[in-house]
Amino acid sequence: MLGAIAGDIAGSVYEGAPIKTTDFPLYTQSSCFTDDSVLTIAVAEALLDDGNYAVVLQRWGRKYPHAGYGGTFIQWLFSAEPAPYNSWGNGSAMRVSPVGFAADSIDAVLREARRSATITHSHPEGIKGAQATALAIFLARKGEDKATIRTELEQRFGYDLKRTLDEIRPNYRFDVSCQGSVPEAIIAFLEGEDFEDTLRKAISLGGDSDTQACIAGGIAEPFYGGVPEAIVHEVRKRMPGEFIDVVERFYTRFMI
């Protein structure tokens, strides 16, 4: 889960200023958490406390109303009767990483990822993006290699994961759809040489950089055995204390 937050914070300064290189400062004075991190924390807390996803996401989102949510999600966030709005956006995938750590089987991963998505992202692509991300994390936790993860995701979800970043990058643009950003984030993980390189590769696509690095970082964390301590240090000093409290509770219950 901390891997997803690390990606979000690293990508935050490049979302509005896309870059096409892996050579950039990973964290700067302007690096900050966004809606990706807020909602990841919310999903984690819902899993910890057996909570209602809609209730918990609304509570956390309202605490941090200026974190960068999309317009339709903002309406949902402050609705007295929140209902799914058939979104295919990558918001379902950016927040789902805790599910990949908490679930104990493939069926449980797919079921819980769907539950976490459908409170807002009830479109099939929105659900698929969340399920693919969570399943990749689960498979990485279980020690599967990248070839197995690629094959499993391609067969289950129909994503083309054989493309290369060098093929994608030149013409890639900002894309908030699951179908136009989740496969690319997964490819960044597949091509990454280590945790930090994975974040750099995801951001270098020049797209929705914070979300793509969030997704890729969430998968890279279990695959590489955790987040490097230097990056943990940069992330923790940019997180509110209540974020850290949830992360520590989550790690204690599901990851130790």
MOHULIN-V339916 format. One record per residue. N is the residue number from 1. RES is the residue in one letter. OMEGA is omega as a letter, one per 40 degrees, with the letter a starting at -180 (NA if undefined). NEAR is the number of other ideal C-beta (glycine too) atoms within 10 Angstrom. Layout:
# MOHULIN-V339916
<<N;RES;OMEGA;NEAR> <N;RES;OMEGA;NEAR>>
This chain:
# MOHULIN-V339916
<<1;M;i;29> <2;L;i;26> <3;G;i;31> <4;A;i;34> <5;I;i;30> <6;A;i;31> <7;G;i;37> <8;D;a;34> <9;I;i;27> <10;A;a;28> <11;G;a;26> <12;S;a;25> <13;V;a;20> <14;Y;i;22> <15;E;i;19> <16;G;a;9> <17;A;a;8> <18;P;i;16> <19;I;a;15> <20;K;a;11> <21;T;i;10> <22;T;a;15> <23;D;a;7> <24;F;i;13> <25;P;a;10> <26;L;i;18> <27;Y;i;19> <28;T;i;13> <29;Q;a;7> <30;S;a;8> <31;S;a;19> <32;C;i;17> <33;F;i;23> <34;T;i;22> <35;D;i;26> <36;D;a;33> <37;S;a;30> <38;V;a;23> <39;L;i;29> <40;T;i;28> <41;I;a;29> <42;A;i;25> <43;V;i;29> <44;A;a;29> <45;E;i;20> <46;A;i;25> <47;L;i;22> <48;L;a;17> <49;D;a;11> <50;D;a;6> <51;G;i;15> <52;N;a;12> <53;Y;a;20> <54;A;a;18> <55;V;a;13> <56;V;i;21> <57;L;i;26> <58;Q;a;19> <59;R;a;14> <60;W;a;24> <61;G;i;20> <62;R;i;10> <63;K;a;13> <64;Y;a;19> <65;P;a;12> <66;H;a;7> <67;A;i;17> <68;G;i;17> <69;Y;i;20> <70;G;a;16> <71;G;a;7> <72;T;i;14> <73;F;i;21> <74;I;i;13> <75;Q;i;12> <76;W;a;21> <77;L;a;20> <78;F;i;12> <79;S;i;12> <80;A;i;5> <81;E;a;5> <82;P;a;17> <83;A;i;11> <84;P;a;15> <85;Y;i;17> <86;N;a;14> <87;S;i;22> <88;W;a;20> <89;G;a;25> <90;N;i;31> <91;G;i;25> <92;S;a;31> <93;A;a;32> <94;M;a;34> <95;R;a;32> <96;V;a;31> <97;S;i;31> <98;P;i;29> <99;V;a;31> <100;G;i;27> <101;F;a;25> <102;A;a;23> <103;A;a;22> <104;D;i;9> <105;S;i;9> <106;I;i;15> <107;D;a;9> <108;A;i;14> <109;V;a;26> <110;L;a;20> <111;R;a;14> <112;E;i;23> <113;A;i;28> <114;R;a;20> <115;R;a;15> <116;S;a;26> <117;A;a;29> <118;T;i;18> <119;I;i;21> <120;T;a;27> <121;H;a;29> <122;S;i;17> <123;H;a;21> <124;P;i;12> <125;E;i;20> <126;G;i;28> <127;I;a;22> <128;K;i;24> <129;G;i;34> <130;A;a;33> <131;Q;a;28> <132;A;i;29> <133;T;a;34> <134;A;i;31> <135;L;i;24> <136;A;i;31> <137;I;i;32> <138;F;a;26> <139;L;i;23> <140;A;i;25> <141;R;a;18> <142;K;i;11> <143;G;i;9> <144;E;i;16> <145;D;a;11> <146;K;i;17> <147;A;i;9> <148;T;i;13> <149;I;i;23> <150;R;a;20> <151;T;a;13> <152;E;a;17> <153;L;i;22> <154;E;a;16> <155;Q;a;9> <156;R;a;14> <157;F;i;19> <158;G;i;11> <159;Y;i;21> <160;D;a;8> <161;L;i;18> <162;K;i;10> <163;R;i;12> <164;T;i;10> <165;L;i;18> <166;D;i;8> <167;E;a;11> <168;I;a;16> <169;R;a;16> <170;P;a;8> <171;N;a;7> <172;Y;a;19> <173;R;i;10> <174;F;a;14> <175;D;a;18> <176;V;i;16> <177;S;i;16> <178;C;a;33> <179;Q;a;18> <180;G;a;19> <181;S;a;25> <182;V;i;31> <183;P;a;22> <184;E;i;24> <185;A;i;33> <186;I;i;27> <187;I;i;25> <188;A;i;28> <189;F;a;28> <190;L;a;22> <191;E;a;16> <192;G;a;23> <193;E;i;10> <194;D;a;12> <195;F;a;23> <196;E;i;20> <197;D;i;15> <198;T;i;26> <199;L;a;31> <200;R;a;22> <201;K;i;25> <202;A;a;34> <203;I;a;29> <204;S;i;23> <205;L;i;27> <206;G;a;20> <207;G;i;26> <208;D;a;28> <209;S;a;26> <210;D;a;29> <211;T;i;30> <212;Q;i;35> <213;A;i;35> <214;C;a;36> <215;I;a;37> <216;A;i;34> <217;G;i;34> <218;G;i;35> <219;I;a;33> <220;A;a;31> <221;E;a;27> <222;P;a;22> <223;F;a;24> <224;Y;i;19> <225;G;i;10> <226;G;i;15> <227;V;i;24> <228;P;a;14> <229;E;i;8> <230;A;i;11> <231;I;i;22> <232;V;i;15> <233;H;a;11> <234;E;a;18> <235;V;a;26> <236;R;a;15> <237;K;i;8> <238;R;a;16> <239;M;i;19> <240;P;a;14> <241;G;a;7> <242;E;i;12> <243;F;a;22> <244;I;i;14> <245;D;i;13> <246;V;i;22> <247;V;a;21> <248;E;i;11> <249;R;a;14> <250;F;i;22> <251;Y;a;14> <252;T;a;10> <253;R;a;13> <254;F;a;17> <255;M;i;16> <256;I;NA;5>>
